[in-house]
Amino acid sequence: MTRQAAESRGRRSETVAAWWLRLHGWRILARRARVPGGEVDIVARRGHTLAFVEVKARATEAAAGFSLDAYRLRRVAVAAQRLTARYMRPGDDVRIDAIYLVPGRLPRHQANIWQG
């Protein structure tokens, strides 16, 4: 897969994940929020929960589960920490979530994947 094709696939996957979140009551605050040291695919809010969401699209459920390793999670955590001041309100709970996309299946939203 070329870099351009991978970029296009990633954007489509993030769009699907954003719609999935909206259908479940989340408001999308930002997509592809970048800071020095990392990027967060989606920043979303539902009530007093602020979630930094990493989106992973893979061919199989197993590949999706393994795609978010400790290194990638640390990068998301660094970005989330740097973005928190921009999006957090008093009384918010902040967490890092993941959405896994696999062809032929509904998206799987895994809440609170980072225990840093």
Residue, then its C-alpha position, 0 to 999 in steps of 0.5 A: m500500500t502506498r503512503q497516499a493510499a494508507e493516508s486515504r484509508g486512515r481518513r476514511s476509517e476516522t470518518v467511520a469512527a467519528w460517525w460511530l461515536r456520534l451515533h452513541g451520543w458523543r460530540i466530536l471536538a477535533r479530528r487529527a489533533r496534532v501537537p509536538g510528540g504525537e497526534v490524536d485521531i479524534v477528540a470527543r466529549r459525552g457529558h463530563t467525559l473527554a475522550f482522546v480516541e485512537v482509530k485502528a483499521r485492520a483486516t482481521e480482529a487479531a491484527a486490530g488488537f495488536s496494532l496498538d502497541a505500547y509505543r503507539l499508546r505512549r505517543v497518543a498519551v503524550a498528545a492527549q496530555r498536551l491537548t487536555a488543557r485545550y479541551m478539558r472542562p472543570g469536573d471532566d473525566v479524561r481517558i484514552d479510547a480506541i476504536y477498531l475497524v474490521p471489514g464485515r464487523l461493526p466498529r469496536h469501541q474500547a474505553n480507557i485503554w491507557q493506564g498511565 
